[in-house]
Amino acid sequence: MELLLIVILVLMIGGAIFSLEARDLLSAVIAYGIVGFGLVICFLLLQAPDLALVQIVVETITLIIMIAVILNSTREEKEHGKGKRSVVFVIFAFVFIGLFLYFFNRTTSTLSVFGEHMMRMSKAYIQPGAEGTGSANLVTGVIFDYRGYDTLGEATILFTAVIGVLTVLRLRGRKEQGK
Amino acid sequence: MKGMTIIVKKVTEIICGVIFLYGIYIIVHGHLTPGGGFAGGTIIAGSFILLVLAFGSEFLALKKEETGSSILESSAILIFIVIAALGMLMGGVGIFFVNFLPKGTIGQLISAGVIPLFNIAVGMEVAAALLTIFLALLIYRDEVLK
């Protein structure tokens, strides 16, 4: 199974790189779909049906919306030449990669050994989980009972996103209604 | 946006209600089987998006639809907070998100106290939010092209 996962992950990386490099926006979005649907297969192989279900429907809807937007915009990428600044960008990228690796090494040295997790919190969820929440699906029990504030935050983020989209896009319609 | 061919319209007529019912099933059985508010809400939004894509933007009164989904989205998050606050009033311990309803038997449809209610509220929120974003993009494009 690990071999299959590695093959799918390599395919996803290839899709991501292609969607960055593609000339046409539509083929870039379709290549981006490889990443999302590959992730669905990964979740299913790792036995996470809740995540796989959410991922496959959200991926489909966002792909539809992005294609519907792109079909009516300028699809061809505009040419922009490489200046001398690209050398500076590459240098900065390597500097930040070095800094990131240094601090990553420093922070992870204090954590517990790889593969041995801190199980204090998880045990409190797993053992009395079904009796405590009354939910047969333990994932839903954790989402809506133990981690209720997380779900409230997610719903608020979605609400704010919709308000932002409506503010940007529907300005003209509201003005014309007011007249 | 124009509608699609007669084949797509007929298939959409047959399949759209089934998709909608499947979304409701995923939401209502969220505490028993994989799924829940987020997945089911997205499926419900998908059934509406399929209708709009197949029949074109003239078939449905998009602006009326958008007002409705916007109101539904705002009221869904209000319901979510009200249920959470009811736990504070009726739970006896005075904490947010207390499961104040009787738990029932594990594995039955009506069980787990307030968790199904939270699921339904989140499902309404997600479905209305995704539909509102899609309709806002569509209406914006129709207005700009005019």
Interface residues (C-beta under 8 A of the other chain):
Chain A: P49 D50 A52 L53 V54 V57 V58 T60 I61 I64 I65 A68 V69 N72 A130 E131 T133 G134 S135 A136 N137 V139 T140 G141 I143 F144 D145 G148 Y149 T151 L152 E154 A155 T156 L158 F159 A161 V162 V165 L166 L169 R170 R172 G173
Chain B: M1 I26 G30 H31 L32 T33 P34 G35 G36 F38 A39 T42 I43 A45 G46 I49 L53 K63 S70 E73 S74 I77 F80 I81 A84 F96 F97 N99 K103 G104 I106 G107 S111 A112 G113 V114 I115 F118 N119 V122 E125 V126 A129 L130 T132 I133 F134 A136 L137 L138 I139 Y140 R141 E143
